[in-house]
């Protein structure tokens, strides 16, 4: 955390040098979101306000990028950064800052339903994932709740289940040996975990590398 704060202080100083002759508009809430996120959103008025803004942004509609570093004056020109001994990534941010942004994941579960039918089971899974590109842009792509990362199951209060496949049959055609071929998420607990799910799941990591998640139902 001390290294992070030192890096942020240096970048802020470089930004001040680079923009000393031009007016600038600062958006301190995004600087607060970044610092509080790195600290795991500890108790306090500033971090409570920062977390409330993140929740507002990921609550439909629309779902906004939770961390908008382009609103926090940290990107600087390379000459100013070099004068302070700061190594910048291609997007103008130091690696100590960029790693927190790139770890952010947002899963918008628009519709997830798993139910029994007369023919077996029916699954509807309409999910998108939002992530940051190397240049800092936030983009959505198709995803799946069931086939998503394990943290999604914990975030929604569900469970992670093993997927088995029959690898050996007896003469009557019945399976005599199964093999675990993977795992999937379910929205609830118990056998089958049938039900519906709709909401936005958000995950970030703190300066110790510990993952934190939030789930907003709607």
Secondary structure per residue as TSV (DSSP state, phi and psi in degrees):
chain	resnum	aa	ss	phi	psi
A	1	X	-	360.0	-38.0
A	2	X	H	-63.0	-39.7
A	3	X	H	-63.3	-41.3
A	4	X	H	-61.7	-47.0
A	5	X	H	-63.9	-38.6
A	6	X	H	-64.5	-41.6
A	7	X	H	-65.2	-43.2
A	8	X	H	-63.8	-40.3
A	9	X	H	-63.2	-41.3
A	10	X	H	-66.2	-42.5
A	11	X	H	-64.6	-40.4
A	12	X	H	-62.4	-38.2
A	13	X	H	-66.2	-40.9
A	14	X	H	-65.4	-38.7
A	15	X	H	-64.2	-36.6
A	16	X	H	-64.5	-43.1
A	17	X	H	-63.1	-43.9
A	18	X	H	-69.5	-25.4
A	19	X	T	-116.8	17.2
A	20	X	T	-62.3	-28.7
A	21	X	T	-98.8	2.2
A	22	X	S	-128.5	144.4
A	23	X	-	-67.0	144.8
A	24	X	-	-134.1	148.8
A	25	X	-	-112.7	118.3
A	26	X	-	-98.2	146.6
A	27	X	-	-120.8	82.3
A	28	X	H	-60.5	-22.1
A	29	X	H	-62.8	-35.0
A	30	X	H	-75.3	-30.7
A	31	X	H	-66.4	-39.5
A	32	X	H	-66.3	-41.2
A	33	X	H	-59.4	-44.8
A	34	X	H	-61.2	-50.2
A	35	X	H	-66.5	-42.2
A	36	X	H	-68.7	-36.5
A	37	X	H	-62.5	-43.8
A	38	X	H	-62.6	-28.7
A	39	X	T	-93.4	5.9
A	40	X	T	76.8	25.5
A	41	X	-	50.2	66.8
A	42	X	-	-68.0	162.2
A	43	X	S	-59.8	147.2
A	44	X	S	145.3	154.0
A	45	X	H	-60.5	-45.1
A	46	X	H	-64.3	-46.1
A	47	X	H	-74.0	-29.4
A	48	X	H	-64.7	-41.7
A	49	X	H	-66.8	-39.1
A	50	X	H	-65.0	-42.4
A	51	X	H	-68.0	-37.8
A	52	X	H	-61.3	-37.3
A	53	X	H	-67.9	-39.3
A	54	X	H	-61.3	-45.6
A	55	X	H	-61.3	-40.9
A	56	X	H	-61.8	-41.4
A	57	X	H	-66.7	-34.4
A	58	X	T	-95.7	6.3
A	59	X	S	-91.9	118.0
A	60	X	S	-59.0	162.4
A	61	X	S	-109.5	151.7
A	62	X	S	-82.4	174.9
A	63	X	-	-90.6	119.7
A	64	X	-	-99.2	159.6
A	65	X	-	-59.2	128.1
A	66	X	S	-68.3	-33.0
A	67	X	-	-118.8	115.4
A	68	X	-	-116.6	78.1
A	69	X	G	-65.3	-18.8
A	70	X	G	-67.2	-12.8
A	71	X	G	-94.8	-4.2
A	72	X	S	-110.3	122.3
A	73	X	T	-71.1	78.0
A	74	X	T	-119.9	-19.6
A	75	X	-	-76.4	129.1
A	76	X	-	-132.7	165.2
A	77	X	-	-75.5	155.8
A	78	X	H	-68.3	-30.1
A	79	X	H	-65.1	-44.2
A	80	X	H	-66.8	-40.5
A	81	X	H	-64.0	-43.3
A	82	X	H	-62.7	-33.7
A	83	X	H	-65.9	-21.0
A	84	X	T	-105.2	5.2
A	85	X	T	74.0	31.1
A	86	X	-	-102.1	128.0
A	87	X	-	-90.8	124.4
A	88	X	-	-107.4	147.5
A	89	X	-	-80.1	172.1
A	90	X	T	-56.7	-26.8
A	91	X	T	-87.5	7.0
A	92	X	S	87.6	7.0
A	93	X	-	-111.1	146.7
A	94	X	-	-72.8	153.2
A	95	X	H	-55.7	-33.9
A	96	X	H	-63.8	-26.5
A	97	X	H	-88.3	-44.4
A	98	X	H	-62.7	-32.7
A	99	X	H	-62.3	-31.3
A	100	X	H	-73.3	-41.6
A	101	X	H	-62.4	-45.5
A	102	X	H	-69.4	-19.7
A	103	X	T	-81.9	-10.7
A	104	X	-	-71.9	133.1
A	105	X	E	-131.5	138.0
A	106	X	E	-127.7	120.1
A	107	X	E	-108.9	116.3
A	108	X	E	-97.2	102.8
A	109	X	E	-90.0	92.7
A	110	X	E	-71.4	-41.6
A	111	X	E	-152.1	125.0
A	112	X	E	-136.6	125.1
A	113	X	E	-144.2	135.0
A	114	X	E	-132.4	120.5
A	115	X	E	-144.2	158.9
A	116	X	E	-82.0	143.6
A	117	X	E	-132.2	173.9
A	118	X	T	-66.3	-19.6
A	119	X	T	-98.9	1.7
A	120	X	E	135.2	-109.2
A	121	X	E	-132.8	147.8
A	122	X	E	-120.6	133.2
A	123	X	E	-126.2	126.9
A	124	X	E	-118.3	121.5
A	125	X	E	-135.8	95.1
A	126	X	E	-109.9	100.7
A	127	X	E	-136.2	144.3
A	128	X	E	-124.6	150.9
A	129	X	E	-120.3	136.6
A	130	X	E	-112.4	129.5
A	131	X	E	-140.2	164.6
A	132	X	E	-91.7	133.4
A	133	X	-	-80.3	165.0
A	134	X	T	-55.2	-29.0
A	135	X	T	-85.4	0.9
A	136	X	S	99.5	-10.0
A	137	X	-	-69.9	147.9
A	138	X	E	-104.3	125.8
A	139	X	E	-135.1	151.3
A	140	X	E	-102.4	148.5
A	141	X	E	-146.0	162.2
A	142	X	E	-66.9	144.4
A	143	X	E	-150.1	-168.3
A	144	X	-	-148.4	135.7
A	145	X	S	-69.3	-47.7
A	146	X	T	-61.2	-41.2
A	147	X	T	-97.9	13.1
A	148	X	S	-79.1	-177.5
A	149	X	-	-66.1	159.4
A	150	X	H	-62.5	-30.2
A	151	X	H	-62.9	-23.8
A	152	X	H	-61.9	-41.2
A	153	X	H	-62.1	-42.9
A	154	X	H	-65.3	-40.5
A	155	X	H	-61.9	-37.3
A	156	X	T	-93.1	1.1
A	157	X	T	77.9	25.1
A	158	X	-	-99.9	-145.6
A	159	X	E	-149.2	160.7
A	160	X	E	-104.7	125.4
A	161	X	E	-118.9	151.7
A	162	X	E	-83.9	140.7
A	163	X	E	-103.8	122.9
A	164	X	E	-110.5	148.8
A	165	X	E	-133.0	136.2
A	166	X	E	-72.8	130.5
A	167	X	E	-118.6	-2.4
A	168	X	E	-154.2	130.2
A	169	X	E	-117.1	152.4
A	170	X	-	-89.3	-177.6
A	171	X	T	-64.9	-24.3
A	172	X	T	-85.8	-1.3
A	173	X	S	88.6	4.5
A	174	X	-	-86.8	147.9
A	175	X	E	-74.9	133.1
A	176	X	E	-113.8	-11.4
A	177	X	E	-151.9	128.5
A	178	X	E	-106.6	157.1
A	179	X	E	-130.7	135.5
A	180	X	E	-76.4	122.3
A	181	X	E	-111.3	-2.3
A	182	X	E	165.0	-170.4
A	183	X	E	-137.3	153.3
A	184	X	E	-139.0	160.5
A	185	X	E	-89.7	148.9
A	186	X	E	-129.2	151.5
A	187	X	S	-80.5	-14.6
A	188	X	S	-138.2	-172.2
A	189	X	S	-113.2	163.8
A	190	X	S	98.3	174.8
A	191	X	S	-61.5	123.5
A	192	X	S	83.9	-38.6
A	193	X	-	48.1	57.9
A	194	X	-	-81.9	153.4
A	195	X	E	151.1	-171.3
A	196	X	E	-117.7	157.6
A	197	X	E	-151.6	138.5
A	198	X	E	-154.1	129.0
A	199	X	E	163.8	-170.7
A	200	X	E	-125.4	125.5
A	201	X	E	-107.3	136.9
A	202	X	E	-131.3	133.9
A	203	X	E	-132.7	142.3
A	204	X	E	-146.1	168.5
A	205	X	E	-121.6	149.6
A	206	X	-	-96.8	-174.6
A	207	X	T	-68.3	-15.1
A	208	X	T	-91.9	1.0
A	209	X	S	81.8	11.1
A	210	X	-	-84.9	132.0
A	211	X	E	-83.4	141.1
A	212	X	E	-127.8	145.8
A	213	X	E	-138.8	154.1
A	214	X	E	-134.3	147.7
A	215	X	E	-132.2	125.4
A	216	X	E	-111.6	111.5
A	217	X	E	-82.2	150.7
A	218	X	-	-151.9	360.0
